[in-house]
């Protein structure tokens, strides 16, 4: 990620210097944009739901979440600086912020005299800089716990954003016509699912901790903002419902079991209402942001792929880490440019060169639903009287198989690597 518009700092300062909001403004968040997005965007790399919909909505409720990059942050909000007092204790400051005199002087300029009287091993600027940049500097201090970015989770921006907003700071979301920051997005399925697994694990760690927005947030921030944070932290448990949707209907078809009401049953309208209205709501949201209906297809498909794999593995990892069975780890997203991957990405073709832990569940569930759909069609052809009994199951199997068509294509039709 790099700055694409030098005026972004000036734009952010317009908010930070506004006397009406400056005392409580923590940061100005800009959207993340990517220069290598293809016209198809098959991996949903624009993160439209976050940067176009959710962040804009949260902007009216004390501001959006800190997004890891593309922001201008006030140090006072990040460091949680105490009110300046005449009798401030230098020893306590060093226990909090570390032993760098120059760093503390940059925070408390009124105490130059006291600081200059301190004689320690790091008086010279070069030595001071090396010490401040070293990995050992924060040992024995409050960095990572009460000061700076919190190390509680691999999604350190999320937990830090919660603590900042819970301290009665607010943020601003600014989306200028010219992208202020640009970066490179993932261009293959492997990086997408690894990134999704890491994000899921980090967010679920927060959701299962004492910082859970539903517990930690309501007394410290607006209830609607708590719900937004809770949705981001806990929405990944939706993998349970998708696994049920992708397994029970086709298995029931294969075993001649009916699990949904008949089409003639009034309760059928309940299932029809939920399915149709949820998709119409998604389409309306996409249309309101200026995107096409193809975006709906790609977002549905990517959500299913992530839920079956990334959300499952990430949530399991978070639970195991909570139980002390597994330690948290961090695997960065690959940003190396591969010409073959880029070519496939620009053509709108999925790159399935990924781990078997991702491919096996994807291929298994798509194949299972394809078989269930075929069995459902055969039964409706030879036993027309049971159409109203198995119509819902057959349709759901067809829907999952349709969304997983690229997987079927990769298994049966494509000849490339």
C-alpha positions, 0 to 999 in steps of 0.5 A: 500500500502506498500514498497515491495522492499527496493531498491526502495529508492535507485532507485529513488535517482539515478534520484534525484541525477542525476545532469542533471535532479535533479534541475527540477525533482519533483518526481519519480513515481512507478506503483501501483501493487496489491498482491490479483489480480486474474488471471481473474481480472474481476474488472480491478483492475490492472489499466492497462490503467493508469500504463502501457499505459498512464503513460509510454506515459506521461513519454516522456512529462515531466512525469506522473501524481502523483498517490497518492502513490508509489512515492518519492517526492522532498519537494521543489516541494511540498512546492514551496519553494522560492529562499533562500534570505539573508533578508528572513522574518521569519514572512512570513515563519510562515504565509506560513508554520505554527508556528513550528520552527523545521519544518521551520528550516528543510527547511531553515537551513541557518537561525538557528541563527534567528530561535533560537532567536525566543521564543514561546510556542513550544520550546520543541521537544515533544510539537513541534511534537504534535503541528505540528501533530495537525489538527489545525496546518495548520489553518491560513496558506497556507497549502492546497492552495499554500503549500503541497497537494491541498485540492481543490478536493477529488483527491488531488493528481491530482490537486497537480500534475497539479500545480507541472507540471505547475511550470515547474517541471517534473517527471519520471516514473520508472517500475522495473521488481520487484514490488516496492510497493504492496497493496490490490485491490477492490474485489467486485463490490460495492467497485469498483463503490464507488471508481469510483464515488469518483474518477469521482467526484474529477476529474470532479471538477478539469475539471470544475474549473479554473484549467481545463487542457485545460484552465490552462495548455497550457500556463504552460506545453506542449500542449500534457501534457495538453491534457493528463490531460484533458483526465483524468479530462473530459473523464468520460462525456463519460457516456452520449454516452454510455447511448445513445448507451444502450437506443436508439437502443433497444427502437427503436427496441421495437417501430419499428423505424430505427435509423441507415442506411441500411447495403446497404447504404454507410454511414453504413461503417462509423459506421462499421469503428468507431466500428471495428477500436476503438475495434481493437485499444484497442486490439492492445494496450492490446496486446502490454502490454503483456495482453490477449484478456480476458483483453479486455473483462473485461475492456470493461465490467468494463468500461460499468458498471462504465459509467452507474453508477459511471461516471453518479453519480460522474459527477452529483455530481461534477456539483451540487457541482460546482453550490453550491447545494451539498458539496464535500464528501469523502468516503474511499474504503473498504479494509477489507478482506472478505473470501467469496468475495475473493473466488468469486473474485478468481473464476472470479465471480462478487459479486453483493451485492451492493446498489440499486442505482448501481444495478437498472440502470445496471439491467434495461439497460441490460434487455432492450437490451436483450428484444431489441435483442429478438425483433430484431431477431423475426423481422428478422425471420418473416420479412426478408426484414427488415434485412438490416434496423435493423441489426445495432440496433440488433447487438448493443443490442446484444453487450450490453447484451453480455457485461452485461451477468454477470448481467443477470446471477446474476438475472436469473441463480445464486443461491448464495447470 
